[in-house]
């Protein structure tokens, strides 16, 4: 069986947690930050987890992560 290829775009955006779940960066943090509340900007700093329903689909993209 040949090795599976990793989708490099997905590998650059996802990381694995200690428990094996997939971690992602939050959206809406790239520009126009002055108009967003400081509380909201602080929340956007933290990484989010991939939803459990989406994990199987994304595991195919990054099989060795």
Order of alpha helices (4+ residues) and beta strands (2+ residues): alpha-beta-beta-alpha-beta-alpha
